[in-house]
Amino acid sequence: MPHLITTSDLTNDEVLTLFDDAFLFQDLQSNNILEGKLVVTVFFENSTRTRSSFEIAAKRLGAQVVNLEVQTSSTKKGETVEDTVANLNAMKPDAIIIRHSKCGLPASLIDYVDCPILNAGDGKNAHPTQALLDLFTIYEHFNKDIKNKKIAIVGDIKTSRVASSNLELLPRFEITPILVAPEHFMPESDFKKVRFLKEVIDEVDIVMSLRTQLERHDQQYYQTLEDFGKDYCITKDIFGNRDILLLHPGPVNRNIDISDEMLNDPRSKVLRQVSNGVAIRMAILKKLILDN
Ligand code: ASP
């Protein structure tokens, strides 16, 4: 049974085949590839983009979608997540998409299901479809010529599952990450590390800005987010006229992660990432459900 728990579940060839499909789905028009199939989403953490993106992707492929309303579900009556998922599985869905704050939870559910599990984010551990859509956006932008590109990943890298999945996936395609963060947001890593973006701005092709993951901090690092933004906000001042692709997984804290001006700048592909996210999720749902 194929699942998508981390990006390492896919070979490079499988990733490139997904990208071929995602290019075909990029107009986000409807088809009937998954007609008669049923997808269940179970989100124990907040989500705007990922949940709606998966739902739209499934519906564009002709599948039906059931969203479990976690707030009013029986987990609130004491049922374990494993039992909740085993019960959903007993209703014979064709895929279960799950987000949870506990690292490793989606992987632990594999033994309870007969259909693919798709990890939509587990704590700070992994967010595989986000990394796939990020790489796809890079691949599209550089007309598939991504070898030897350098990406600065900026901000709260340590508790970001987006960073963690990108740090697994991008180097496999010979994209070199440079980690840009204050000490308390810097993970242990062999990749090049610098404190400020200006130290490497002349050598990077891509900048990925990250939101500060306040919900995962056990202590307060800044008096206010504005204090963090003073050093780490992506502004026109830092970018100048350089030809750099600007990415962010969302939600963006405006003028803290990225300035209004840079969000409106043509070098920012933040909304392109969102559209590409639907195309990538269409490709992955198609693969996992039909290969099954
Ligand atoms: N939306 C992404 C995630 O769920 C990034 C973020 O929340 O900052 O991890």
Residues whose N, C-alpha, C, O or C-beta is under 5 A from the ligand:
A	BS01	LIG	G121 H127 R161 V162 R211 P249 G250 P251
